[in-house]
Amino acid sequence: MILETLFSMAIFITGGHLIDTKLGLHHYSDEDYKEIFFLKNKKSISKECIRHSKLEVIKKLRVNSAGSQGDIFKVSDPYPIQDTPQQDTFNSQRPN
């Protein structure tokens, strides 16, 4: 019951927004934000970001610095852009 109250206050204050380690702003639905809020330390989950309209992987990291604890969220793209293959210039310069 206490955790549900904390979650209700968090969703009221943030409105479902999340700031990642690179200071990027992300927005999730209330159900997704609840799953992210109750995520265990060093675990990850995939959710749809409403702001970016794409699937993102969220990893929760707990930090303890200067006597205070806090949660840091690392948000990454599950499908990173692959480099296109480049032309092989070494073999094209060799005589046959």
N, CA, C and O atoms as a CHARMM CRD file, in Angstrom:
* protein
*
  384
    1    1 MET  N      0.81800  -1.18500   0.00000 PROA 1      0.00000
    2    1 MET  CA     0.00000   0.00000   0.00000 PROA 1      0.00000
    3    1 MET  C      0.86900   1.25900   0.00000 PROA 1      0.00000
    4    1 MET  O      0.54100   2.24800  -0.65500 PROA 1      0.00000
    5    2 ILE  N      1.96700   1.21300   0.73300 PROA 2      0.00000
    6    2 ILE  CA     2.86400   2.36500   0.77500 PROA 2      0.00000
    7    2 ILE  C      3.51900   2.57300  -0.58900 PROA 2      0.00000
    8    2 ILE  O      3.66600   3.70600  -1.04600 PROA 2      0.00000
    9    3 LEU  N      3.91200   1.47200  -1.23900 PROA 3      0.00000
   10    3 LEU  CA     4.52400   1.57600  -2.55300 PROA 3      0.00000
   11    3 LEU  C      3.53700   2.11300  -3.59600 PROA 3      0.00000
   12    3 LEU  O      3.91600   2.88400  -4.47800 PROA 3      0.00000
   13    4 GLU  N      2.28600   1.70300  -3.49000 PROA 4      0.00000
   14    4 GLU  CA     1.26400   2.21400  -4.40900 PROA 4      0.00000
   15    4 GLU  C      1.06500   3.71800  -4.21800 PROA 4      0.00000
   16    4 GLU  O      0.85600   4.44600  -5.18800 PROA 4      0.00000
   17    5 THR  N      1.13100   4.18200  -2.97400 PROA 5      0.00000
   18    5 THR  CA     1.01000   5.61100  -2.68700 PROA 5      0.00000
   19    5 THR  C      2.20000   6.37000  -3.26300 PROA 5      0.00000
   20    5 THR  O      2.03500   7.43900  -3.85100 PROA 5      0.00000
   21    6 LEU  N      3.40900   5.81100  -3.09200 PROA 6      0.00000
   22    6 LEU  CA     4.59900   6.43800  -3.67000 PROA 6      0.00000
   23    6 LEU  C      4.51000   6.49200  -5.18900 PROA 6      0.00000
   24    6 LEU  O      4.87700   7.49000  -5.81000 PROA 6      0.00000
   25    7 PHE  N      4.01600   5.40400  -5.78000 PROA 7      0.00000
   26    7 PHE  CA     3.85600   5.39300  -7.23800 PROA 7      0.00000
   27    7 PHE  C      2.84500   6.43600  -7.68000 PROA 7      0.00000
   28    7 PHE  O      3.07000   7.12800  -8.67200 PROA 7      0.00000
   29    8 SER  N      1.73200   6.56200  -6.96300 PROA 8      0.00000
   30    8 SER  CA     0.71000   7.55000  -7.31800 PROA 8      0.00000
   31    8 SER  C      1.26900   8.96800  -7.27000 PROA 8      0.00000
   32    8 SER  O      0.96700   9.79600  -8.13000 PROA 8      0.00000
   33    9 MET  N      2.09000   9.23700  -6.25000 PROA 9      0.00000
   34    9 MET  CA     2.71400  10.56100  -6.15800 PROA 9      0.00000
   35    9 MET  C      3.71700  10.76300  -7.28200 PROA 9      0.00000
   36    9 MET  O      3.80000  11.85300  -7.84800 PROA 9      0.00000
   37   10 ALA  N      4.48000   9.72400  -7.61300 PROA 10     0.00000
   38   10 ALA  CA     5.48500   9.83000  -8.67700 PROA 10     0.00000
   39   10 ALA  C      4.82600  10.07200 -10.02900 PROA 10     0.00000
   40   10 ALA  O      5.29900  10.90300 -10.80400 PROA 10     0.00000
   41   11 ILE  N      3.75100   9.36500 -10.32000 PROA 11     0.00000
   42   11 ILE  CA     3.06700   9.54600 -11.60800 PROA 11     0.00000
   43   11 ILE  C      2.38300  10.91700 -11.66300 PROA 11     0.00000
   44   11 ILE  O      2.27400  11.51000 -12.73600 PROA 11     0.00000
   45   12 PHE  N      1.92400  11.42100 -10.51900 PROA 12     0.00000
   46   12 PHE  CA     1.31400  12.74900 -10.46600 PROA 12     0.00000
   47   12 PHE  C      2.35700  13.82900 -10.72500 PROA 12     0.00000
   48   12 PHE  O      2.09300  14.78900 -11.44900 PROA 12     0.00000
   49   13 ILE  N      3.54200  13.67600 -10.13400 PROA 13     0.00000
   50   13 ILE  CA     4.59500  14.68300 -10.26400 PROA 13     0.00000
   51   13 ILE  C      5.23300  14.64800 -11.65400 PROA 13     0.00000
   52   13 ILE  O      5.40900  15.68600 -12.29200 PROA 13     0.00000
   53   14 THR  N      5.57900  13.43600 -12.11600 PROA 14     0.00000
   54   14 THR  CA     6.30800  13.32900 -13.38100 PROA 14     0.00000
   55   14 THR  C      5.40300  13.24500 -14.60000 PROA 14     0.00000
   56   14 THR  O      5.80900  13.62400 -15.69800 PROA 14     0.00000
   57   15 GLY  N      4.19400  12.75800 -14.42200 PROA 15     0.00000
   58   15 GLY  CA     3.27900  12.61600 -15.54600 PROA 15     0.00000
   59   15 GLY  C      3.68000  11.51400 -16.50600 PROA 15     0.00000
   60   15 GLY  O      3.25700  11.52300 -17.66300 PROA 15     0.00000
   61   16 GLY  N      4.49500  10.55300 -16.04900 PROA 16     0.00000
   62   16 GLY  CA     4.93100   9.45500 -16.90800 PROA 16     0.00000
   63   16 GLY  C      6.19900   9.76500 -17.67800 PROA 16     0.00000
   64   16 GLY  O      6.59000   9.00300 -18.56300 PROA 16     0.00000
   65   17 HSD  N      6.84600  10.87300 -17.35300 PROA 17     0.00000
   66   17 HSD  CA     8.09100  11.24500 -18.02300 PROA 17     0.00000
   67   17 HSD  C      9.28000  10.65800 -17.26500 PROA 17     0.00000
   68   17 HSD  O      9.23300  10.45900 -16.05100 PROA 17     0.00000
   69   18 LEU  N     10.34100  10.38700 -18.01600 PROA 18     0.00000
   70   18 LEU  CA    11.54500   9.78000 -17.45500 PROA 18     0.00000
   71   18 LEU  C     12.75200  10.45100 -18.09600 PROA 18     0.00000
   72   18 LEU  O     12.76300  10.68400 -19.30400 PROA 18     0.00000
   73   19 ILE  N     13.75900  10.76100 -17.30400 PROA 19     0.00000
   74   19 ILE  CA    14.99800  11.34300 -17.81000 PROA 19     0.00000
   75   19 ILE  C     16.06600  10.26800 -17.73600 PROA 19     0.00000
   76   19 ILE  O     16.26600   9.65900 -16.68500 PROA 19     0.00000
   77   20 ASP  N     16.76200  10.02700 -18.86000 PROA 20     0.00000
   78   20 ASP  CA    17.77200   8.97500 -18.88900 PROA 20     0.00000
   79   20 ASP  C     19.14600   9.53000 -18.53300 PROA 20     0.00000
   80   20 ASP  O     19.27400  10.69700 -18.16400 PROA 20     0.00000
   81   21 THR  N     20.18300   8.68100 -18.64600 PROA 21     0.00000
   82   21 THR  CA    21.54100   9.06900 -18.26400 PROA 21     0.00000
   83   21 THR  C     22.12500  10.14600 -19.17100 PROA 21     0.00000
   84   21 THR  O     23.03500  10.86700 -18.76000 PROA 21     0.00000
   85   22 LYS  N     21.62100  10.26800 -20.39200 PROA 22     0.00000
   86   22 LYS  CA    22.10000  11.28900 -21.31700 PROA 22     0.00000
   87   22 LYS  C     21.21300  12.52800 -21.29000 PROA 22     0.00000
   88   22 LYS  O     21.26800  13.35300 -22.20200 PROA 22     0.00000
   89   23 LEU  N     20.40000  12.66000 -20.25200 PROA 23     0.00000
   90   23 LEU  CA    19.48100  13.76700 -20.02700 PROA 23     0.00000
   91   23 LEU  C     18.43600  13.89800 -21.13400 PROA 23     0.00000
   92   23 LEU  O     17.97800  14.99700 -21.44600 PROA 23     0.00000
   93   24 GLY  N     18.07100  12.76300 -21.71700 PROA 24     0.00000
   94   24 GLY  CA    17.00100  12.73500 -22.71100 PROA 24     0.00000
   95   24 GLY  C     15.66600  12.52600 -22.02000 PROA 24     0.00000
   96   24 GLY  O     15.58500  11.79300 -21.03400 PROA 24     0.00000
   97   25 LEU  N     14.62500  13.15800 -22.52200 PROA 25     0.00000
   98   25 LEU  CA    13.29800  13.05800 -21.93400 PROA 25     0.00000
   99   25 LEU  C     12.48300  12.01300 -22.69700 PROA 25     0.00000
  100   25 LEU  O     12.40800  12.04800 -23.92500 PROA 25     0.00000
  101   26 HSD  N     11.87800  11.08800 -21.96100 PROA 26     0.00000
  102   26 HSD  CA    11.05900  10.02900 -22.54300 PROA 26     0.00000
  103   26 HSD  C      9.71200  10.02700 -21.83300 PROA 26     0.00000
  104   26 HSD  O      9.62200  10.38100 -20.65700 PROA 26     0.00000
  105   27 HSD  N      8.66000   9.62600 -22.55200 PROA 27     0.00000
  106   27 HSD  CA     7.31200   9.59600 -21.99200 PROA 27     0.00000
  107   27 HSD  C      6.70200   8.21800 -22.23200 PROA 27     0.00000
  108   27 HSD  O      6.76800   7.68400 -23.33900 PROA 27     0.00000
  109   28 TYR  N      6.10600   7.64900 -21.18000 PROA 28     0.00000
  110   28 TYR  CA     5.51300   6.31800 -21.25000 PROA 28     0.00000
  111   28 TYR  C      4.08300   6.36900 -20.72600 PROA 28     0.00000
  112   28 TYR  O      3.71400   7.27600 -19.98000 PROA 28     0.00000
  113   29 SER  N      3.28600   5.38700 -21.12500 PROA 29     0.00000
  114   29 SER  CA     1.91600   5.30800 -20.62800 PROA 29     0.00000
  115   29 SER  C      1.94200   4.98000 -19.13100 PROA 29     0.00000
  116   29 SER  O      2.97400   4.56700 -18.60000 PROA 29     0.00000
  117   30 ASP  N      0.81500   5.16300 -18.46200 PROA 30     0.00000
  118   30 ASP  CA     0.76000   4.93600 -17.01700 PROA 30     0.00000
  119   30 ASP  C      1.08000   3.48800 -16.64900 PROA 30     0.00000
  120   30 ASP  O      1.76600   3.24400 -15.65700 PROA 30     0.00000
  121   31 GLU  N      0.59300   2.52600 -17.43500 PROA 31     0.00000
  122   31 GLU  CA     0.85600   1.10900 -17.13800 PROA 31     0.00000
  123   31 GLU  C      2.33800   0.78600 -17.33200 PROA 31     0.00000
  124   31 GLU  O      2.93700   0.07200 -16.52800 PROA 31     0.00000
  125   32 ASP  N      2.92400   1.32300 -18.41200 PROA 32     0.00000
  126   32 ASP  CA     4.34800   1.09800 -18.66000 PROA 32     0.00000
  127   32 ASP  C      5.20300   1.77300 -17.59600 PROA 32     0.00000
  128   32 ASP  O      6.19200   1.20100 -17.13700 PROA 32     0.00000
  129   33 TYR  N      4.82800   2.98900 -17.20200 PROA 33     0.00000
  130   33 TYR  CA     5.57400   3.71000 -16.17500 PROA 33     0.00000
  131   33 TYR  C      5.52800   2.96400 -14.84300 PROA 33     0.00000
  132   33 TYR  O      6.50000   2.97900 -14.08800 PROA 33     0.00000
  133   34 LYS  N      4.40100   2.31300 -14.55400 PROA 34     0.00000
  134   34 LYS  CA     4.28600   1.54500 -13.31800 PROA 34     0.00000
  135   34 LYS  C      5.25600   0.36400 -13.33600 PROA 34     0.00000
  136   34 LYS  O      5.89700   0.07500 -12.32500 PROA 34     0.00000
  137   35 GLU  N      5.36900  -0.32000 -14.47800 PROA 35     0.00000
  138   35 GLU  CA     6.31000  -1.42600 -14.57700 PROA 35     0.00000
  139   35 GLU  C      7.75300  -0.94200 -14.46400 PROA 35     0.00000
  140   35 GLU  O      8.58900  -1.61700 -13.86400 PROA 35     0.00000
  141   36 ILE  N      8.04500   0.22000 -15.03500 PROA 36     0.00000
  142   36 ILE  CA     9.39000   0.79400 -14.92500 PROA 36     0.00000
  143   36 ILE  C      9.66600   1.21800 -13.48200 PROA 36     0.00000
  144   36 ILE  O     10.77400   1.02500 -12.98400 PROA 36     0.00000
  145   37 PHE  N      8.67900   1.78800 -12.81700 PROA 37     0.00000
  146   37 PHE  CA     8.81800   2.26100 -11.44000 PROA 37     0.00000
  147   37 PHE  C      9.14800   1.10800 -10.49300 PROA 37     0.00000
  148   37 PHE  O      9.96900   1.26500  -9.58900 PROA 37     0.00000
  149   38 PHE  N      8.51000  -0.05500 -10.69500 PROA 38     0.00000
  150   38 PHE  CA     8.72100  -1.19900  -9.81700 PROA 38     0.00000
  151   38 PHE  C      9.79200  -2.15400 -10.33700 PROA 38     0.00000
  152   38 PHE  O      9.90000  -3.27800  -9.84600 PROA 38     0.00000
  153   39 LEU  N     10.58000  -1.73300 -11.31200 PROA 39     0.00000
  154   39 LEU  CA    11.64800  -2.55300 -11.87400 PROA 39     0.00000
  155   39 LEU  C     12.75700  -2.73000 -10.83600 PROA 39     0.00000
  156   39 LEU  O     13.10600  -1.78900 -10.12300 PROA 39     0.00000
  157   40 LYS  N     13.30400  -3.93800 -10.75800 PROA 40     0.00000
  158   40 LYS  CA    14.38100  -4.23500  -9.80900 PROA 40     0.00000
  159   40 LYS  C     15.69200  -3.63900 -10.30700 PROA 40     0.00000
  160   40 LYS  O     15.82300  -3.30200 -11.48400 PROA 40     0.00000
  161   41 ASN  N     16.65900  -3.51000  -9.40300 PROA 41     0.00000
  162   41 ASN  CA    17.95700  -2.94200  -9.70700 PROA 41     0.00000
  163   41 ASN  C     18.70700  -3.81500 -10.71300 PROA 41     0.00000
  164   41 ASN  O     18.72200  -5.03900 -10.59000 PROA 41     0.00000
  165   42 LYS  N     19.32400  -3.18500 -11.70000 PROA 42     0.00000
  166   42 LYS  CA    20.12100  -3.82100 -12.75900 PROA 42     0.00000
  167   42 LYS  C     19.30700  -4.74100 -13.65900 PROA 42     0.00000
  168   42 LYS  O     19.87500  -5.60500 -14.32600 PROA 42     0.00000
  169   43 LYS  N     18.01200  -4.57500 -13.68900 PROA 43     0.00000
  170   43 LYS  CA    17.14800  -5.32000 -14.60100 PROA 43     0.00000
  171   43 LYS  C     16.71900  -4.38500 -15.71700 PROA 43     0.00000
  172   43 LYS  O     16.73700  -3.16400 -15.56200 PROA 43     0.00000
  173   44 SER  N     16.33300  -4.96900 -16.84000 PROA 44     0.00000
  174   44 SER  CA    15.90300  -4.14300 -17.96400 PROA 44     0.00000
  175   44 SER  C     14.55800  -4.62700 -18.48900 PROA 44     0.00000
  176   44 SER  O     14.15000  -5.76600 -18.26200 PROA 44     0.00000
  177   45 ILE  N     13.88200  -3.72300 -19.20200 PROA 45     0.00000
  178   45 ILE  CA    12.55900  -3.99300 -19.74100 PROA 45     0.00000
  179   45 ILE  C     12.40800  -3.18800 -21.03700 PROA 45     0.00000
  180   45 ILE  O     12.97900  -2.10600 -21.17100 PROA 45     0.00000
  181   46 SER  N     11.65500  -3.71000 -21.96500 PROA 46     0.00000
  182   46 SER  CA    11.40000  -3.00900 -23.23000 PROA 46     0.00000
  183   46 SER  C     10.00100  -2.40200 -23.19600 PROA 46     0.00000
  184   46 SER  O      9.02200  -3.08900 -22.90400 PROA 46     0.00000
  185   47 LYS  N      9.91900  -1.11800 -23.49500 PROA 47     0.00000
  186   47 LYS  CA     8.63100  -0.40700 -23.50900 PROA 47     0.00000
  187   47 LYS  C      8.58000   0.56200 -24.67500 PROA 47     0.00000
  188   47 LYS  O      9.61400   0.97500 -25.20000 PROA 47     0.00000
  189   48 GLU  N      7.37400   0.91900 -25.07600 PROA 48     0.00000
  190   48 GLU  CA     7.13900   1.85500 -26.17400 PROA 48     0.00000
  191   48 GLU  C      7.15500   3.28600 -25.63800 PROA 48     0.00000
  192   48 GLU  O      6.36000   3.63500 -24.76500 PROA 48     0.00000
  193   49 CYS  N      8.05900   4.10700 -26.16100 PROA 49     0.00000
  194   49 CYS  CA     8.12800   5.51700 -25.79200 PROA 49     0.00000
  195   49 CYS  C      7.11400   6.28300 -26.62800 PROA 49     0.00000
  196   49 CYS  O      7.15500   6.23600 -27.85700 PROA 49     0.00000
  197   50 ILE  N      6.20800   6.98500 -25.96500 PROA 50     0.00000
  198   50 ILE  CA     5.17300   7.73700 -26.65700 PROA 50     0.00000
  199   50 ILE  C      5.78200   8.95300 -27.36100 PROA 50     0.00000
  200   50 ILE  O      5.35900   9.31400 -28.45900 PROA 50     0.00000
  201   51 ARG  N      6.75500   9.56900 -26.74000 PROA 51     0.00000
  202   51 ARG  CA     7.35900  10.77700 -27.30400 PROA 51     0.00000
  203   51 ARG  C      8.12400  10.48100 -28.59100 PROA 51     0.00000
  204   51 ARG  O      8.04500  11.24500 -29.55300 PROA 51     0.00000
  205   52 HSD  N      8.87200   9.36100 -28.60900 PROA 52     0.00000
  206   52 HSD  CA     9.67500   9.02800 -29.78100 PROA 52     0.00000
  207   52 HSD  C      9.00200   8.02600 -30.71400 PROA 52     0.00000
  208   52 HSD  O      9.50400   7.76800 -31.80800 PROA 52     0.00000
  209   53 SER  N      7.88400   7.46700 -30.29900 PROA 53     0.00000
  210   53 SER  CA     7.12800   6.48300 -31.08600 PROA 53     0.00000
  211   53 SER  C      7.98600   5.30300 -31.51700 PROA 53     0.00000
  212   53 SER  O      7.93300   4.87000 -32.66800 PROA 53     0.00000
  213   54 LYS  N      8.78300   4.78700 -30.57600 PROA 54     0.00000
  214   54 LYS  CA     9.58800   3.61300 -30.87900 PROA 54     0.00000
  215   54 LYS  C      9.84100   2.79900 -29.60600 PROA 54     0.00000
  216   54 LYS  O      9.70100   3.30200 -28.49200 PROA 54     0.00000
  217   55 LEU  N     10.21200   1.54900 -29.79800 PROA 55     0.00000
  218   55 LEU  CA    10.50500   0.64600 -28.70500 PROA 55     0.00000
  219   55 LEU  C     11.87100   0.97500 -28.12600 PROA 55     0.00000
  220   55 LEU  O     12.82800   1.19000 -28.87000 PROA 55     0.00000
  221   56 GLU  N     11.96900   1.01500 -26.80100 PROA 56     0.00000
  222   56 GLU  CA    13.22900   1.32100 -26.13000 PROA 56     0.00000
  223   56 GLU  C     13.46500   0.33900 -24.99700 PROA 56     0.00000
  224   56 GLU  O     12.51800  -0.17500 -24.40200 PROA 56     0.00000
  225   57 VAL  N     14.72800   0.08100 -24.70200 PROA 57     0.00000
  226   57 VAL  CA    15.11100  -0.78200 -23.58800 PROA 57     0.00000
  227   57 VAL  C     15.50700   0.11900 -22.42800 PROA 57     0.00000
  228   57 VAL  O     16.37000   0.98500 -22.57400 PROA 57     0.00000
  229   58 ILE  N     14.87000  -0.08700 -21.26500 PROA 58     0.00000
  230   58 ILE  CA    15.12800   0.72200 -20.07800 PROA 58     0.00000
  231   58 ILE  C     15.80300  -0.16200 -19.05200 PROA 58     0.00000
  232   58 ILE  O     15.27400  -1.21800 -18.70300 PROA 58     0.00000
  233   59 LYS  N     16.97200   0.25200 -18.55900 PROA 59     0.00000
  234   59 LYS  CA    17.69200  -0.48100 -17.52400 PROA 59     0.00000
  235   59 LYS  C     17.78600   0.40700 -16.29300 PROA 59     0.00000
  236   59 LYS  O     18.20200   1.56200 -16.37500 PROA 59     0.00000
  237   60 LYS  N     17.39100  -0.15100 -15.14400 PROA 60     0.00000
  238   60 LYS  CA    17.39900   0.61300 -13.90200 PROA 60     0.00000
  239   60 LYS  C     18.70500   0.37200 -13.17000 PROA 60     0.00000
  240   60 LYS  O     19.09800  -0.77200 -12.94200 PROA 60     0.00000
  241   61 LEU  N     19.38000   1.46000 -12.80000 PROA 61     0.00000
  242   61 LEU  CA    20.62800   1.40000 -12.05400 PROA 61     0.00000
  243   61 LEU  C     20.45700   2.19000 -10.76600 PROA 61     0.00000
  244   61 LEU  O     19.97000   3.32100 -10.78900 PROA 61     0.00000
  245   62 ARG  N     20.85200   1.60700  -9.65100 PROA 62     0.00000
  246   62 ARG  CA    20.76800   2.31300  -8.37000 PROA 62     0.00000
  247   62 ARG  C     22.15400   2.83000  -8.01300 PROA 62     0.00000
  248   62 ARG  O     23.13600   2.09000  -8.07500 PROA 62     0.00000
  249   63 VAL  N     22.23000   4.08400  -7.64500 PROA 63     0.00000
  250   63 VAL  CA    23.50300   4.69700  -7.28200 PROA 63     0.00000
  251   63 VAL  C     23.43600   5.18300  -5.83900 PROA 63     0.00000
  252   63 VAL  O     22.37200   5.53000  -5.32800 PROA 63     0.00000
  253   64 ASN  N     24.58500   5.19800  -5.20800 PROA 64     0.00000
  254   64 ASN  CA    24.69700   5.68400  -3.84300 PROA 64     0.00000
  255   64 ASN  C     25.89400   6.62600  -3.81700 PROA 64     0.00000
  256   64 ASN  O     27.03700   6.17500  -3.74400 PROA 64     0.00000
  257   65 SER  N     25.64300   7.90900  -3.87500 PROA 65     0.00000
  258   65 SER  CA    26.72400   8.88700  -3.86700 PROA 65     0.00000
  259   65 SER  C     26.44900   9.95500  -2.82400 PROA 65     0.00000
  260   65 SER  O     25.33800  10.47500  -2.72200 PROA 65     0.00000
  261   66 ALA  N     27.47200  10.27000  -2.05800 PROA 66     0.00000
  262   66 ALA  CA    27.40400  11.31800  -1.03200 PROA 66     0.00000
  263   66 ALA  C     26.28400  11.06600  -0.02400 PROA 66     0.00000
  264   66 ALA  O     25.65000  12.00600   0.45600 PROA 66     0.00000
  265   67 GLY  N     26.04800   9.80900   0.28900 PROA 67     0.00000
  266   67 GLY  CA    25.06500   9.47000   1.30600 PROA 67     0.00000
  267   67 GLY  C     23.62700   9.43900   0.84000 PROA 67     0.00000
  268   67 GLY  O     22.73400   9.12300   1.62700 PROA 67     0.00000
  269   68 SER  N     23.38000   9.75800  -0.41400 PROA 68     0.00000
  270   68 SER  CA    22.00500   9.71400  -0.91300 PROA 68     0.00000
  271   68 SER  C     21.87400   8.65200  -1.99200 PROA 68     0.00000
  272   68 SER  O     22.79400   8.41800  -2.77600 PROA 68     0.00000
  273   69 GLN  N     20.72000   8.02200  -2.01400 PROA 69     0.00000
  274   69 GLN  CA    20.45900   6.99400  -3.01000 PROA 69     0.00000
  275   69 GLN  C     19.52200   7.54900  -4.06900 PROA 69     0.00000
  276   69 GLN  O     18.68600   8.41000  -3.79800 PROA 69     0.00000
  277   70 GLY  N     19.68100   7.04100  -5.27000 PROA 70     0.00000
  278   70 GLY  CA    18.80400   7.47200  -6.34500 PROA 70     0.00000
  279   70 GLY  C     18.78000   6.43300  -7.44200 PROA 70     0.00000
  280   70 GLY  O     19.65000   5.56400  -7.51100 PROA 70     0.00000
  281   71 ASP  N     17.79200   6.52500  -8.28800 PROA 71     0.00000
  282   71 ASP  CA    17.66800   5.61200  -9.41600 PROA 71     0.00000
  283   71 ASP  C     18.06400   6.34900 -10.69300 PROA 71     0.00000
  284   71 ASP  O     17.64900   7.48200 -10.93800 PROA 71     0.00000
  285   72 ILE  N     18.87200   5.67400 -11.48900 PROA 72     0.00000
  286   72 ILE  CA    19.26200   6.19900 -12.78800 PROA 72     0.00000
  287   72 ILE  C     18.74900   5.22000 -13.82500 PROA 72     0.00000
  288   72 ILE  O     18.86400   4.00800 -13.64800 PROA 72     0.00000
  289   73 PHE  N     18.18900   5.73000 -14.89700 PROA 73     0.00000
  290   73 PHE  CA    17.65100   4.88500 -15.95800 PROA 73     0.00000
  291   73 PHE  C     18.48000   5.06700 -17.21800 PROA 73     0.00000
  292   73 PHE  O     18.69700   6.18300 -17.68900 PROA 73     0.00000
  293   74 LYS  N     18.93600   3.94700 -17.74800 PROA 74     0.00000
  294   74 LYS  CA    19.68300   3.96100 -19.00100 PROA 74     0.00000
  295   74 LYS  C     18.73400   3.49000 -20.09600 PROA 74     0.00000
  296   74 LYS  O     18.26100   2.35400 -20.06400 PROA 74     0.00000
  297   75 VAL  N     18.45900   4.34900 -21.05400 PROA 75     0.00000
  298   75 VAL  CA    17.52700   4.05300 -22.13600 PROA 75     0.00000
  299   75 VAL  C     18.33500   3.86600 -23.41000 PROA 75     0.00000
  300   75 VAL  O     19.15500   4.71200 -23.76600 PROA 75     0.00000
  301   76 SER  N     18.09800   2.74800 -24.09600 PROA 76     0.00000
  302   76 SER  CA    18.82500   2.47600 -25.32800 PROA 76     0.00000
  303   76 SER  C     17.88500   1.91400 -26.38200 PROA 76     0.00000
  304   76 SER  O     16.78000   1.46100 -26.08500 PROA 76     0.00000
  305   77 ASP  N     18.35300   1.95600 -27.60700 PROA 77     0.00000
  306   77 ASP  CA    17.60000   1.46500 -28.75900 PROA 77     0.00000
  307   77 ASP  C     17.89900  -0.02700 -28.93000 PROA 77     0.00000
  308   77 ASP  O     19.06500  -0.40300 -29.04500 PROA 77     0.00000
  309   78 PRO  N     16.86900  -0.88600 -28.95000 PROA 78     0.00000
  310   78 PRO  CA    17.14900  -2.31400 -29.10200 PROA 78     0.00000
  311   78 PRO  C     17.60200  -2.68600 -30.50500 PROA 78     0.00000
  312   78 PRO  O     18.16000  -3.76500 -30.70300 PROA 78     0.00000
  313   79 TYR  N     17.37300  -1.81800 -31.47900 PROA 79     0.00000
  314   79 TYR  CA    17.76700  -2.06200 -32.86100 PROA 79     0.00000
  315   79 TYR  C     18.67100  -0.92400 -33.33500 PROA 79     0.00000
  316   79 TYR  O     18.20800  -0.04300 -34.06000 PROA 79     0.00000
  317   80 PRO  N     19.94900  -0.92000 -32.94500 PROA 80     0.00000
  318   80 PRO  CA    20.81900   0.17800 -33.36000 PROA 80     0.00000
  319   80 PRO  C     21.03000   0.17600 -34.87700 PROA 80     0.00000
  320   80 PRO  O     20.93800  -0.86300 -35.53200 PROA 80     0.00000
  321   81 ILE  N     21.31100   1.34200 -35.40800 PROA 81     0.00000
  322   81 ILE  CA    21.53100   1.48000 -36.84100 PROA 81     0.00000
  323   81 ILE  C     22.86100   0.81500 -37.19200 PROA 81     0.00000
  324   81 ILE  O     23.89700   1.11800 -36.60200 PROA 81     0.00000
  325   82 GLN  N     22.81100  -0.08300 -38.15100 PROA 82     0.00000
  326   82 GLN  CA    24.01100  -0.77900 -38.59700 PROA 82     0.00000
  327   82 GLN  C     24.69600   0.04400 -39.67600 PROA 82     0.00000
  328   82 GLN  O     24.03200   0.69200 -40.48500 PROA 82     0.00000
  329   83 ASP  N     26.01900   0.01800 -39.68900 PROA 83     0.00000
  330   83 ASP  CA    26.76500   0.69800 -40.73900 PROA 83     0.00000
  331   83 ASP  C     26.56200  -0.02500 -42.06000 PROA 83     0.00000
  332   83 ASP  O     26.46200  -1.25100 -42.10000 PROA 83     0.00000
  333   84 THR  N     26.50500   0.73100 -43.11800 PROA 84     0.00000
  334   84 THR  CA    26.38400   0.11100 -44.43500 PROA 84     0.00000
  335   84 THR  C     27.75400  -0.39300 -44.85800 PROA 84     0.00000
  336   84 THR  O     28.76100   0.25400 -44.57000 PROA 84     0.00000
  337   85 PRO  N     27.81400  -1.52100 -45.52900 PROA 85     0.00000
  338   85 PRO  CA    29.12500  -2.03000 -45.95200 PROA 85     0.00000
  339   85 PRO  C     29.77800  -1.07900 -46.94800 PROA 85     0.00000
  340   85 PRO  O     29.13500  -0.57900 -47.87100 PROA 85     0.00000
  341   86 GLN  N     31.04700  -0.84500 -46.74400 PROA 86     0.00000
  342   86 GLN  CA    31.79600   0.05300 -47.61600 PROA 86     0.00000
  343   86 GLN  C     32.46700  -0.74600 -48.72900 PROA 86     0.00000
  344   86 GLN  O     32.67800  -1.95200 -48.60200 PROA 86     0.00000
  345   87 GLN  N     32.79600  -0.06600 -49.80900 PROA 87     0.00000
  346   87 GLN  CA    33.46300  -0.71000 -50.92200 PROA 87     0.00000
  347   87 GLN  C     34.88100  -1.06900 -50.51600 PROA 87     0.00000
  348   87 GLN  O     35.55500  -0.29100 -49.84000 PROA 87     0.00000
  349   88 ASP  N     35.33300  -2.24100 -50.92600 PROA 88     0.00000
  350   88 ASP  CA    36.67600  -2.70500 -50.62800 PROA 88     0.00000
  351   88 ASP  C     37.65600  -2.03100 -51.58900 PROA 88     0.00000
  352   88 ASP  O     37.76200  -2.42500 -52.75100 PROA 88     0.00000
  353   89 THR  N     38.35400  -1.03700 -51.11300 PROA 89     0.00000
  354   89 THR  CA    39.27400  -0.29700 -51.99600 PROA 89     0.00000
  355   89 THR  C     40.61900  -0.97600 -52.11900 PROA 89     0.00000
  356   89 THR  O     41.32500  -0.75900 -53.10400 PROA 89     0.00000
  357   90 PHE  N     40.99700  -1.79300 -51.14600 PROA 90     0.00000
  358   90 PHE  CA    42.29500  -2.44500 -51.19800 PROA 90     0.00000
  359   90 PHE  C     42.38200  -3.42400 -52.36500 PROA 90     0.00000
  360   90 PHE  O     43.34300  -3.38100 -53.13300 PROA 90     0.00000
  361   91 ASN  N     41.40400  -4.29400 -52.50800 PROA 91     0.00000
  362   91 ASN  CA    41.42300  -5.29300 -53.57000 PROA 91     0.00000
  363   91 ASN  C     41.15900  -4.67400 -54.93000 PROA 91     0.00000
  364   91 ASN  O     41.61000  -5.22400 -55.93500 PROA 91     0.00000
  365   92 SER  N     40.45400  -3.56400 -55.01000 PROA 92     0.00000
  366   92 SER  CA    40.19500  -2.93800 -56.30400 PROA 92     0.00000
  367   92 SER  C     41.43900  -2.27400 -56.87000 PROA 92     0.00000
  368   92 SER  O     41.51100  -2.04600 -58.07700 PROA 92     0.00000
  369   93 GLN  N     42.42200  -1.95700 -56.03300 PROA 93     0.00000
  370   93 GLN  CA    43.64900  -1.32000 -56.49100 PROA 93     0.00000
  371   93 GLN  C     44.70300  -2.32900 -56.90000 PROA 93     0.00000
  372   93 GLN  O     45.67600  -1.94900 -57.55200 PROA 93     0.00000
  373   94 ARG  N     44.55700  -3.57500 -56.55200 PROA 94     0.00000
  374   94 ARG  CA    45.54200  -4.60100 -56.89600 PROA 94     0.00000
  375   94 ARG  C     45.42700  -4.98900 -58.35700 PROA 94     0.00000
  376   94 ARG  O     44.32000  -5.09600 -58.88500 PROA 94     0.00000
  377   95 PRO  N     46.54800  -5.20000 -59.01300 PROA 95     0.00000
  378   95 PRO  CA    46.46600  -5.67300 -60.40300 PROA 95     0.00000
  379   95 PRO  C     46.05900  -7.14200 -60.42900 PROA 95     0.00000
  380   95 PRO  O     46.37200  -7.89000 -59.50300 PROA 95     0.00000
  381   96 ASN  N     45.38000  -7.55000 -61.46400 PROA 96     0.00000
  382   96 ASN  CA    44.90900  -8.94000 -61.56300 PROA 96     0.00000
  383   96 ASN  C     45.97400  -9.87900 -61.95500 PROA 96     0.00000
  384   96 ASN  O     45.72500 -11.07900 -62.07700 PROA 96     0.00000
